[in-house]
Amino acid sequence: MPELTFPSIARPALYDSFDAAIRTGGRVLLLCAAAGTGKTVAVRDWIRRRPGLRTEWLDITGPFDPAGLWSAAADAGGRGPGQPLLLVLDDAHRLTDPHTLAGLEDFLRHLPATVTVVLCARYDPPLRWHTLELSGRVTRFGARELALTEAEAGALCAQHDCRPDDPALAEVMRLTDGWAALVRITARYLATRPDDHHAALAMLARPTRAVSDFLTGELVDSLSPALRQFLMYTSVPAAFTPRLAEALAGPSARHQLWELERVNYPITYTRRDGELWLTYHPLLRSHFHAEIRHASVELADDLNLRTATWYDDAGLPLAALPHLLDDAAHDRLVEFLRRRALAIVLDGDGATLFAQIDSMRPDLSGDPFLWLLRAIDALTHGDALAATTYLSMLETPGAAPDSVVESAWLPPLVAAARVDAAILTGDIANLPSVPEPPPGHLDLDCYLAVQLATAMLLRGDRAGGEHHLRRALILAESSNQPRLALRSVTRLAIAAGLAGAVTVMRERANRALDLATNRTPPPGNATLMRGTETGTRLRAAAARNDAKGSTDVIHTVEASGVRAAHSGHLRTTTDAAIPDSTRDAAIPDSTGDTAIPNTTRDAAAPNSTGDTAIPNTTRDAAAPNSTGDTAIPNTTRDAAAPNSTGVVHPGREQTSETPAIAAIVPDAPLAEGPPGVASVDAASNGAASIGAGSGADIAHAAAMAAFGAYLQGDSWSGELVDATLVMSESAEGQVRPAGGWSAHVVGQLLEFHTAADRYAAADALRQGLVAMFEQGGLLPVGARRLLSHVVWALLAVREPRTALLLIEQARRVLGDGPEIALSRTALALDANHGAAVDTLLAPVLAGDLPEGAYDRVVVELLDAVRGALDDAPRRARRALENAITRAAPERLVRPFLDVPGVIGLLDEQAGSFGRHEDFVERIRHHRDARRDSAGHRLTGTETTVLEYLPSGHTAQQIAGELGVSVNTVKTHLRAIYAKFGVNSRAAALDRARRAGLL
């Protein structure tokens, strides 16, 4: 065995791997990696730790006769079965003679069970390895398996009296990738500079002469000039694909990649989303990068521009940016920032953008446009204080002469940013006006259109807001900006919610969730790979949520014509086709506007009701249903069958999957990519995908989808609720909801209805609403509209005093209004203060109605309950009919479940609501319908007999149907009468209907 000129380090984990590979005889270990990766040292030390193992070590330094292998094997066999032999062939890549190779292959194919062969080589000897590997005899160890661990690298550094701290050691591992020879060179270099290891490592990354000499002597000199030029050209990007290699090095790039693979050149291959990405070892890339700079600055600049162009065209703007941050590319950089910077910030990657600019082009850091982008970045992460600080530092009238954008753009952009600041702080009184932007830039125009529309919505101009949001959506799709498309659809959902169109709100919210999770991330995007995997669950949750909203109601006229498929076939009375990068999905209209079709093939034909329906494709054409409405069919996978009883089961839907909301709002890639790919991963949250900056919009969409299901009495998915409850931490360490307090309170409300400890959940809900009062949060649901929901929750856990204090706090913050009066009325009804109920309801009934559709139905229900308590049946009936008429078009079930006494009124008048009877039956059979009923004491058989009574069957006929004696049926009838306290079939039927049993 060879003697070493340096001390080795113990590598027990690697030795265990060797041991595991040779547990049975007749095995081949192939250690194939570049020079200096520790092949020879590892095998030598492993053998020294196995003193009982007979070993033959052969260095391939000259002529080699494979016949000697048979002799050694025969000698080992003659020593008996207990004497195995280990044959080591070092530098096996030197074997080139065809006869020698053929003899070696024959020996390996017929290897005796007492012999184990270890081949150490820089690249595979040209044998037919596939035939050997098919037999299961070969175990490979490459550069990854041979790489030093961080602990082993630290031990090696200690041999040279160098003990780097943890960050420095991590940087050593990043630079060397655990390559043993490079770690040793690095350790020696650091030992000579003990005062500042971090500065020394920065110098080493250039790289140093010692590193370059090693790489040149062991890896570069043996290459052909064509391969060396290829390596220089392709070292410009941190990671590249074969297509990018062709753009840099010409059409022979794929052949040269094959040549490098054949000689086992240290390249890392990673397949992501169907495309192969390649990265060089960090120090090798630095070596070639420096070499090309020394060769020609003009060539280096040209390659940087070509790389930036390719990355930019591939939708990886952050990967393109470092190649433009050079004085030689100033004009191209300015054009790039105008076109891409806003999208990068909105995708949540502003910190990376600013760090690169501050590091490489500090002269641009004070540009007004970049200060504005810092404010927008802070708003994207919910940091209103930082955003306000940045905005206050801007001189709004115009930009400096060398600003990245024209000065005319800055005032509208500042106003647009202040819209989000007002939303975060709840300061609607200071909501700015967003002027129309100058034309000519799709990205900026799209952002301004979204913000202008949002300001209009918050001022009450819903028609104008929807118009500009639809325009923004078209611009977002035209400019391939899914982040802005997501925001547009999300705020279209908010617009529907403000208009009381709950069904449309749910449809649009589910469409937004589909946009957020149904995107194919660009190559190299580890973050979005994770987001897509778990995002699929969120998308499925939205599909289940939408499907349940579409199919839980049985025989319901009101529900039959307003369904929408989550996959994009969305419909209301005036549908509109909105272009999408993957399909033409219709966004339902809640204002009566007709939206712009994507292409002429989307022309709409009137349906049977006179409405205009936009078909997605001919196979999705809708046929009129039994009610005469035209329903847009969903796919069969979204169809939800009702249960056997027809009872709706609301509440949080439980799944076997554990929600992973970090994947929806990711902070960092889940899996580390190969060296050099990190920048590509970070950059790929660009124009072709939706990244971490989408957290607030995703939370808003999830809140509206789940809240709509809640209002309509459907079940909601746990993943949707979890998306509203994600917390984030600002740079100052302040923890806040990622989607704002409004979405967070919606999530807490839904959690309350499924919580095991409802008292704790109600208190958390109250605290969330108080935080919303104090810290703001206008979207997606305002505090006024949430107040009554929280009050009902507190009353449900018998906390009227807490509810009173909350109402008073809301009045101080929000001022008086119908919502305050409504909440106080609920409190008075709970306390049985009839006169107070009448006093509080009078102005509301006179016309001062609350804005929310839920609250308007609650007003009528409170009046109905008050009429019943006052023994005023006509008042109660009129108010009840008004409530049903308001609620039925949007299937608003929740108000009837929240107001005490309403279910009893419906039971008393069951069967008398005409065309709304199916809707009323759905409410009466809802799981959350609260009533005191003697029916809870009926046995299962008694319930079965009871269900026969409306048919008019005699006791004899019922007995025949059930297959029992008539006396048994009569016994059950007597028991039913006794439990109901009646003495006739008619009275029993009336009592059963009142109890909701029929």
LINSUL-V741292 format. One line per field, one symbol per residue. psi: psi as a letter, one per 30 degrees, with the letter a starting at -180 (. if undefined). burial: b if it has 24 or more other ideal C-beta (glycine too) atoms within 12 Angstrom, else e. A space follows every 10 residues. Layout:
BEGIN
psi = ???
burial = ???
END
This chain:
BEGIN
psi = kkkkglkllk ieeeeeeeee fgellhlkkj jjllkgfgee eeeeeeefgi ffkkkjkjki fakkjfffee eeeeeeeffl fgilkjkkjk hfffjfkeee eeeeeeeeeh klfgkkkkkk lflkkilife eefffgfkkk jaeeefkkle eeeeeeeffg hjikleeeee eeeeefggje eeeeeeeeee ffifeieeee eeeefealee eeeeeeeffe fflleeeeee eeegfelell leeeeefefl fgeeeeeeee eeghkikkkk kkhgkkkkkl keeeeeeeee eeeeejeeee eeeeeeeeee eefggieffe efffikefhe eeeeeeeeef eeeeefggge eeeeeeeeef iffffgkeee eeeeeeeeee ggieeeeeee effkjeflll eglelkfffe eeeeeeefee eeeefgifeg klkjlklklf jeeeeeeeee eeeeeeefff ieeeeeeeee eeeeeeeegh ifeeeeeeee feeeeeeefg ieeeeeeeee eeeeeffhkj llkgjeefee eeeffeeeee eeeeeeeeff ffkkhjefff gglkkfgfik kafjlkkkkl ffljkkjlkf fflklklelf fgkkkkafgf ljkjkelefg kkkkaffflj kjkllfffkk kllffgkkja akkklfkkki fffeikflke kkllkffeee eefghbfglk affgeeeeee eeeeeeeeee egglllkeee eeffgkllkl fggkklkegl eeeeeeeeee eefgkeifee eeeeeeeeee eeeefljfkf kleeffeeee eeeeefghie eeeeeeeeee eeefllleee eeeeeeeeee ghieeeeeee feeefffikl ekeeeeeeee eeeeeeeefg hieeeeeeee eeeeeeeeeg hjeeeffejk feeeeeeegk gggbfgeeee eeeegkegkk ljkffffkle eeeeeeffef fgkleeeeee efhlleeeee eeeeeeeeef hlgleeeeee eeeefgf.
burial = eeeeeeebbe beebbeebee bbeebbbbbb bbbbbbbbbb bbbbbbbeee eebbbbbbeb eeebebeebe ebbeebeeee eeebbbbbbb bbbbbeeeeb beebbebbbe bbebbbbbbb bbbbbebebe ebeeeebbbb bbbebbbbbb ebbbbbbeeb ebebeeebbe bbbbbbbbbb bbbbbbbbbb eeeeeebeeb beebbbbbeb bbebbbebbb eebeeebbbb bbbbbbbbbb bbbbbebbbe eebeebbeeb eebbbbbbbb ebbebbbbbb bbbbbbbbbb bbeeeeeeeb eebbbbbbbb bbbbbbbbbb bbbbbbeebe ebbbebbbbb bbbbbbbbbb bbbbebbeee beebeebbbb bbbbbbbbbb bbbbbbbbeb beebebeebe eebbbbbebb bbbbbbbbbb bbbbbbebee bbebeebeee bbbbbbbbbb bbbbbbbbee ebebbbbbbb bbbbbbbbbb bbbbbbbbbb bbbbbbbbbb bbbbbbbbbb bbbbbbbbbb bbbbbbbbbb bbbbbbbbbb bbbbbbbbbb bbbeebbbbb bbbbbbbbbb bbbbbbbbbb bebbbbbbbb bebbbbebee ebebeebeee bbbbbbeeeb ebeeeeeebb bbbbeeebeb eeeeeeebbb bbbeeeeebe bbbbbbbbbe eebbbbbbbb bbbbbbbbbb bbbbbbbbbb bbbbbbbbbb bbbbbbbbbb bbbbbbbbee eeeeebbbbb bbbbbbbbbb bbbbbeeeee bbbbbbbbbb bbbebbbbbb bbbbbbbbbb bbbbbbbebb ebbbebbebb eebbeebbbb bbbbbbbbbb eeeeeebbeb beebbeeebb bbbbbbbbbb bbbbbbbbbe eeeebbeebb bbbbebbbbb bbbbbbbbbb bbbbbbbbbb eebeebebbb bbbbbbbbbb bebbbeebee ebbebbbbbe eeeebeebee eeeeeeeebe ebbeebbebb eeeebeebbe bbbbbbbb
END
